[in-house]
Amino acid sequence: MSKFIKILFSVILLISCSLVNNLTAQELLKIEVAVSIGLKNNFDIQISRNEAEINRENNTAGNAGMYPGINLNMGVTTGTNNTHLVYSTGNTVNNPSASVKTYNAGLALNWTVFDGFKMFTTKQKLNEIEKIGDLKYKQQVQQSVSQIIEAYYDIVKQKQQLNTIVEIEALSRERMTLGETRFNAGLSAKNEYLQAQIDYNTQKQSEVLQQNTIAESKRKLNQLLNREITTSFAVSDSIPFSVIDSSSALSKIISGSPGIQVLKKQLEIAKLSQNEIESLNYPYINFAAGYGYNLTENSTGLVNTNRAYGPLFGASLSYPIFQGGNISRQVQVAELAYNSASLQLESLKTQILAQFQSAFSQYKTNLYLLEIEEQTKVLAKENLFLAMERLKLSQTTSIEVRDAQLSYENSLTRSSNIFYNLKIAETQIRMLAGGL
């Protein structure tokens, strides 16, 4: 096995040399840093944060109608009248340009002191709307973090597959060199050497294509992070995953799913909307108070100046007797809306449970596949080593080595895909539970 260790060492050295120029100019971007940048810059998160803040600003007692309205009114009116006055004494006055000026100012208060408890119901409704804004913001954060994690570890997977390609490329180069030596020594036919060259060129093409795939995946992640698309960075080498307990995860999903919590709040709001409409059947009591000042000046007439000022108070009661059946209609519509919200909640619960079962099934399946693949990878590596040794001793053909090489490459590729699929399944489960 000492020769095989030397081969592996040389392969690793070749991989490092091929990537060193690219990596030295790139800063390592850890997944935690990527998520932090995304939470700060992501457009969807910023929009959701603003919407939550709007709901918070709207949640006031004044917006619910609990406070009175106070207005200050001021005005001045001036005009010119063609005046003709006839007095009881028989005297007459004619003034074709009599001026009239009116000044007024007033402070008025209007307050609905009772509206069938609608204002209190509306305040509760605003409380729930604010909570929905926070839940939707949390839901958007979960979705954005999930997208960042998937995009980040897709790059890691593509990087691992590039390493696999470079490793197989180095082995192909060794097989090509060996084929040339054997052909020049008359120990093998030329087609064996040519096939080795073809396989080496194919690996070079695969390397170029894989590098382009990685570049495209990095552009996608930069876009999610809302930063310069051409920003260069390196990623970690491995894809970690956590052990997930089915019953614990399911319990967290039922109690902590942002989607379910949003619909529960919407169901509460639908019920409060019913109460708001039912309050229309109660009387309304309004209170008014104010202070007014009025001054009128006439250049012609018995009264040249008329001034009045002072406080005023008043109250009014309004009771709906008949509204053309509109209140009953609105109550029925509100009941239907409540029933629809209840059905949407049950439907979402079913969907989320189905998504969990699917994600957990994928998680368990890939755990099992990983166990098998780890064994396969060891066998494929040993098989490739034996094939290369047999080729050096002219005990086999390059076709057998090529098949062993392909088996090893496929095993490495499957292994990176399995790790990635495990991470995706884990991320989806945690997102459903609101735990990202």
Order of alpha helices (4+ residues) and beta strands (2+ residues): alpha-beta-alpha-alpha-beta-beta-alpha-alpha-beta-alpha-alpha-beta-beta-alpha-alpha
